[in-house]
């Protein structure tokens, strides 16, 4: 203190008390003017920079800490929250989640149109060769034109266009085949069917092109897939543009395709997609696919079962709820990533049911966000993407019964919570009924340990606040 007084006395003697005080006043005025200029600059209508956001966040945090420590507000609760601003804080929290959901959807979930187009052209090339080869052998393998279905063609694919689902409709001879419901068998398997060879006395064995796929007078789905696999082996190396390999380890015939290959570079720069080919049989309004029953490895009686497909009913429900109805059958409008209608010349022959999404309706957006969460999260990966779609179908049907066909955009955070709670309820009951056949439990075949992990994860997040929920779920 003494040294500081000494400095002050020396400066007063050197410059004079009056001049020194004028200097101090000028410095104060300059400082105050700088502060006013900064306040005006900070409050002006300009796009905030990252530094602005950081500064604002730090200011808010420090202000909040001072409020909690001083307790100067008369409305401070025991938990430190202000009763006068609690509703505002809650609203800001919801808006933060709403903003994060939109950012997550735009930057991570939605697939750019150019990527879908490029991948679809590759699929068209590969399938074109395959389809011509099969049709050339139509005497041994009579089939109709391939049918494109699934998430890409429903406009529900997320993150990357890496899986394309294709049906191969088998042509069965009239009066030689019939379907038997799995409920009428000893196995009592709802949602599954047997494809039986009949009238053998009038049409002896060998009359049908598919008699070589029989096992005890029933068409064996494994033998059917094997028959197509033998044809595929002839065409997998038809082009230098793509590397194609075959995988039959799952529920379909998988073509793994590497494309966009740069042979000049030593490192692998190619992209990858998978085409899932599934033979199907249609009789009347019933479609059955050559997919295995979950119990097929444990009991021989399930090995000849064909899984019923509800792709027609699913498409109708999605169209009804979205409010988008194609004007011409099998010809759909396509919107690019910026929401503009794509030019006709830019639309590939295989057109997609990509939603002309009403910005005020968040139903499809909510489903796609949940699908991306399921695909990105290790715990939720134990259940299939179709389980996520089925939960969505149940939510839609429940609201349609209440004449609610519109999910307002402002409800996106609350609808996501409702989605998680609904899924958790199904998981806790260990029963997720197929929307179109309630006797089928889609959780059959999922290990009990995996179901326990899914339940623990969902139970832990449904009670989180909006900010915590966003941090926990929206991973990339």
N, C-alpha and C positions, 0 to 999 in steps of 0.2 A: 504494500500500500504506500509506504514511504517513497519508494522509487518512482511509482506512478505519479505522485504529487510533485516530485522533483521535476519530472519530464514536463508536466503541465506548466510549472512555473517558468522553466527555461523557454518553452514555446511562447508563453505570454510575453516574456521579456524580449524575445527575438522578433515576433511579428506584431506585438501589441495586442492587448486583450480584445479590443474592438474588432480588429481584422480577423483574429482567430475565431471569434464567435460567429462572424459572417461566414467563414469557411465551413464551420460545423453545420450552420443552417443550410448552406447550399448543398452539402453532402446529403443531409436528411431529405431535402426537397428532391434531389436527383433519385434517391432510393425510393421515395414514395411514388415519383413519376414512373419509375421503372416497374414498380409493382402494379400500378394502374394499367400500364401498357400491356403487361403480361396477362392481367385479368381480362382485358378486352380481347387480346389475341386468343386466349384459352376458351372464351365464350363465343367466339365468332363462328359462323356457319361454314365450316370447312370440314373436309373428310378427316377424321381423327387418324393419326399415325399410331404405330405400335407403341411409340414412346408416350403418346398422349394417354392411350389406354392403360399402360402400366402406371403412369403417374396418377391417373384418376383412381385406379384400383388401390394404389398405395395410400392415397389421401383418404379414401373411404375406409380402408382398414384401420388407419391410424385414428381417424375420427371415431370409429366404432369402439376402438380400444379405450380412447379417452372417455367416451360416454359410459362404458361399462365400469371403468375404474373410478370415475368421479361420482357417478350416480346422480348427476345434476338434474336429470329429467324427473319430473314428478310422477311420470308414468312408468317407472322402471319396475318390472316384475321380479320375482325371486330368481328367475333364470337369466335375468339381465336384459330381457327384451323390452322394447318400448311399446306400450299398449297403443300409443297414438300412431305409431308407424308400422305396427305388426302386419296389418293388411297390405300395406305397400310393399313390405319386404317379401311377403308371401307371393304377391303378384309379380315382383321382380324375379323371384326364384322361378316361377312358372314360365315367365317369358324367357329366362335364360335357358331352361330345358327346351322350350319351343324353338328357340334359335339354334340350339345345338342339334336338335333333331333335323331341322332343315339343312343345316350345314353338313351333317352326317349323310343325309340322303343325297344331297347334291354332289358332294365331293367323293363319296365312297360307295354308296348303294347303287345309284343310277349308272348305267353303262352307256358310254358315248355311242351315238348312232354309227359312227364310222367303224368302231370295233365290232358291233353286231353285224354290220354289212360285210366286213371282211371275213369274219368267221363263217357267216351263212353262205358266202360264195364258195368257200372251201368245202363246206358240207354238201352243197349242191354238186360240186365237181365229183366228190367221192361217191355220193349216192347215185349220181347219173350213171357212172360206170357199173356200179353194183346192180342197179335196177335193170340195165340193159342185159347184163349177164344172166340174171335170174329169169327175165322174160324170154331169153333165147333158149332156156331150158324149161319152158313152161309146161312141157309134157310131164316132167318129173316133179316140178315145183310150181303148180299153178297158183299165182298170187295176183292181187289187184295192185294198183298204184300205191306207193308208200303214203302213209298218213303222218303228218308232222303234228306233234302235240307237246304238251309239257310247258314248263315255265318260259322258255324263250318265245314260243309261239303264242303264249297267253299274255305276254308283256310283263311277266312277273320275275324274270331272271334278275339276279342281283350280283354286283361286284364284278363279275367277269363272264363273258359268253363262252364258257368252257364245257358245257354239257348240252347236247341236243338229243331230244327223245323222238324216236321214229317207230311207227308201227308198220309191220309187214302183214297185211290182211291175207289170210290163207283162204283159198277158194276150195270149198268142200262140195263133193258131188251130192246132188239132190237125192233124198231118200236113202242115203247110206250112213248118215251121221245124225246124232241127237245129243243134246245136253242133258246131264243129270245133275241136279242140285246137290251140293255137298251135304246139305241137311238130310238128304234121303239116304245117305250112306252110313255105314257103321261108325265112321269117324265123326259124323255130325259136325261138318265144317261149313258154317255159313259164310257167304262171300266167296266161296270156291265152287268149282264145277268140274265134272268129268265129261270128256268128249268121247262118246261111245260109238263104235262101229256097229251098225244094225243092218237087218235084212240081208244077212250073209247068204241065205238060201237063194235069194233072187240075184244078188250081186256078189259072186264068190270073191274070196281073197285074191288080190291082184288087180281087181277092177278099179280100185281107187289109187290115185298117185301117192296117197299118204298111208297106204297099208304097211309100208316099211317102217313106219314110226309107231306101230302098235305094240302094246304090252298087255296081254290078257284082254284083248278086244277094246282096249282104251288107248287113245292117242297119248303118247308119252311126251310131255313138254321138253324133257331133256333130249330125246331123240330128234324132235323137231328142230331145236336149236343146233344140234349136231349136224343136221342135214344142211342147214344154211351155212354153218361154219365151213363145211367142205367146199361150198361154192365161193365163199369169201377168200379162201386160201389162194384161189386162182387170180384174184384181182388186187391183192394187197400191195403188190410191187409194180403197179401199172404206170406210175408217174414218178419222175424225178423231183417234181415240185414238193411232194409230201412224203413223209415217212409214216407208214401205216402198219400198226401191229394189232393183233386180235387177242382179246381176253374174254374167256368164257367162265371165269371163276364166280361171277355173281348171278343176278336174276335175269340177265339179258345177254345179248352178244355185244360186246363192247369193241368199237374201233377206236384205238388211240391214234390220233393224228397230230404230227408235228408239221407246222407250216411256217411260212415266212422265213425260210431257211437261207442263210447266207453262206454259200460254200467257200467263199474266199476267206472268211474269217476262221481262225482256229477255234475260238471259243464258241459255245452253244448260244446262239442268239434267237433260236426259233421259239414260236409260240405253240401252245398245246391245247387241244380240245378233245372231247370224247363224244362219240356218237353211240347212243344206246339203241340197238335194234331189238325190237320185241315182236315175235310172231303173235298174231291175234286171230281169234275165230269169232265171227258174228253170226248169231242165229236169232232172227227177229230183232228185238231191241236190246238183246243181251250181248255184251262184248266180254270175252274172256281172254286173258293174256297168259303166255307161257312163262309165268313166274312162280317160283317155288313157294309152297306153304312153309311157315316157320317151323313146323313140326316134321318136315320131310326127312330130316337127317335122323330123327329119332324113331320114326315109325313108317314102315314101308307103305302103308295104306294111304299116306298123304303125298307120296311121290308122284302120283298121276294127276294131282289136282291142278286146275288152272284158276288163276286169280281173276275175279270179276273186275272190270274196269268201268269207272263212272266218269270218264273224261267228257262225255257229252253233257251230262248233268252238271258237272263242275263249270264248264264253259257257260252254260245257260245262267247259272246262279251268279257268276261273276259279272256277266253282261247285264243282268237285271239290276244288280245292286249298283254297278258303276254308272248306270244310266247311259252307257255307250252301246249302241246297237249297229252292227255293220249294215250298210245299205245294200251291198251286193254280197252274196254268199261267197266265202273264201277269197274275198278281195277287201282288204282292210287298209284304211288310211294309216300312214306312218308319220309320226312327229319326231323331229330331231331333238338333240339335247337342249336346244334353246327354245323349244316349243313351237318351232315353225314347221309348217307342212312340207315334207320333203318333195322334191320334184319327182315326177313319174319315172323319169329316166334313171333316177338314183335308187329306186325301190327294186330289190331283187325279186326274182320270180316267186320265191317262197315268201309270202307276205306274212306279217306278224299281226296279232291282235294287240297292238301297243295302244295303251289307253290315251284317248284325248282327255287328259285328266282335268276335271273341273277344279280350278284352284281353290274353290271353297269346300271341296269334298276331299277328305283325307283318308278314306277307307283303304284304297289300294296302296297309298303311300305308307300307311301304318303296317299293312301286311308285309310290304317289301322291306321295311326297316326291321321288323321282327325276323324275317328270313335271313337278313344279313347278320343280325345278332346271333341267331342260331348257328349260322355257318362259321362265324368268327370265334365263338365261345366254346372252350373245351368241354365244359360241363354239359351244355345244351346239345353238344354234338352227339350225345348218346342216343337222342331221339332223331327221327328222320325229318327232313323238310316237309314231308307230306303231313306230319303231325301238326306242324305250325299252320299249314293251310287248313287243316280240319278244324282246329280251334277257331280260326277266322270264320269258317263256314258256320259253326255253331253260333258264334256271336252275331253273324248276319241274320241267321234264321230267327234267333230270339228277338232281334230288333224288328225284323220284318213282320213278325207276329204282332208287334206293338205299333205297326205302321210307321216305323222309323227307317227311312231309306237313305238318310243323309247324315254323314259325319262331318260336322262343321270343322273347318281348318283350325279354329281356335281350340278345339277339343283334342288335338293331336296328343299332347302330353297325357291327358286323362284317359284317352283311348288306349295308349300304350300301357298305362298302369292296369286298365281293365283287362287287356290282353294277357299280361303277366299273371294277374290274379286268377283269371279263368284257366289258363294253362296249369297253374299251380294246383287248382282244385281237381283237375283231371288227374294230375300226377299223384296227388295224395290219395285219390281213390283207386289208383292203379288201373284206370279204365278210361280210354278215350274212344267212344263209339264212332265208327265211320258215319259221317253225316248222312249218307245215302243208304246205309244198311246198319242200323243200330246194334245188330247182333254181333258185329265184327269189332273186336277190341284191337286198336292199332298199337297198343303197348305189348301185345302178345309177342314174344320173341325177344323183348328187351330184358337183359339180365337184371335180377333184383338189386344187385349192388349198384348198377348204373342208375336205376330208377331212384335209389336212395340218394345218390349224389345230386341228381337233378332236383329232387325235392328239397334237399338242404340248400342248394344254391338259390332256388326260387323263393323259398321261405325267408332267406336272409336279405333279399333285395326288395321285396314288395313293400317293406316298411321304411325304406330309405326315403329321405327327402329328395326333392327334384335334382338338386345339384349333385348329391351323392349318387343318385340313380344314373345320371348322365355320365359321370366319371366311371362308374362300374360297368355299364353296358356298352357304351359307344366306343368300342375298341376298333382299331384299324390295323 
